[in-house]
Amino acid sequence: MSTATSPLLTFNENYDTETGWDQCSVDVSSDNGVTWVNIIPPRTGNSGGWVTKSINIPGPYTSMMKL
């Protein structure tokens, strides 16, 4: 990822969460997993089946990143 200037993460997700208990999120770490930052708002409810999502990875997290 260190050579990417504006990386795009594309993935498929399918979720059915329990209200008040579960949520889906995408977090990144640039310090080998010591701390994590959420890069999109958590999603709840039902996705209605498999959906494709694309997220631009913020600049500070493009080098030495874990997802």
Backbone torsions as a table, in degrees:
resi	resn	phi	psi	omega
1	MET	NA	-14.5	-173.3
2	SER	-65.3	-20.8	179.6
3	THR	-94.0	-8.2	-180.0
4	ALA	-79.7	134.1	179.6
5	THR	-93.6	-28.1	178.8
6	SER	-150.1	70.3	-175.3
7	PRO	-65.3	146.7	179.1
8	LEU	-118.6	122.8	176.3
9	LEU	-95.0	121.3	176.7
10	THR	-118.8	131.3	-177.2
11	PHE	-151.0	163.4	174.6
12	ASN	-106.2	140.0	178.0
13	GLU	-138.0	150.3	177.9
14	ASN	-143.8	115.4	-177.1
15	TYR	-139.6	153.4	174.9
16	ASP	-145.4	94.1	-172.3
17	THR	-91.9	159.4	176.4
18	GLU	-94.0	120.7	-175.8
19	THR	-53.8	129.6	178.4
20	GLY	83.5	-5.1	-177.0
21	TRP	-125.5	-39.2	-171.7
22	ASP	-117.6	157.6	172.5
23	GLN	-160.8	159.5	177.9
24	CYS	-114.0	137.3	179.9
25	SER	-148.9	167.1	173.7
26	VAL	-122.8	119.8	-178.8
27	ASP	-117.8	149.9	176.5
28	VAL	-126.5	153.7	176.3
29	SER	-134.9	135.3	176.4
30	SER	-112.9	9.0	180.0
31	ASP	-126.0	41.7	176.4
32	ASN	61.5	32.6	174.1
33	GLY	87.1	7.4	177.8
34	VAL	-69.5	-45.3	176.1
35	THR	-127.8	154.3	-178.3
36	TRP	-131.0	145.9	178.3
37	VAL	-126.6	131.0	176.7
38	ASN	-77.0	130.7	-176.8
39	ILE	-107.6	-4.2	172.7
40	ILE	-142.1	153.9	178.5
41	PRO	-61.0	139.3	177.6
42	PRO	-59.7	144.2	178.8
43	ARG	-108.5	143.4	177.4
44	THR	-132.8	170.7	178.6
45	GLY	95.0	-142.6	-177.0
46	ASN	-126.9	128.3	-178.4
47	SER	-75.5	-12.1	-179.8
48	GLY	76.6	22.1	-178.0
49	GLY	113.9	-170.0	-178.1
50	TRP	-71.6	130.4	176.2
51	VAL	-130.7	146.7	178.0
52	THR	-95.1	130.7	178.7
53	LYS	-121.5	147.5	174.3
54	SER	-130.4	134.3	-177.4
55	ILE	-132.0	130.4	170.9
56	ASN	-77.1	128.8	179.4
57	ILE	-82.4	125.8	-179.7
58	PRO	-60.0	142.7	-177.3
59	GLY	-45.2	-47.2	-177.8
60	PRO	-61.9	-16.4	-174.6
61	TYR	-106.3	7.9	-174.9
62	THR	-82.4	-12.3	180.0
63	SER	-109.1	128.8	177.4
64	MET	55.3	54.0	-172.5
65	MET	-104.4	146.1	170.2
66	LYS	-118.5	144.2	176.8
67	LEU	-113.3	NA	NA
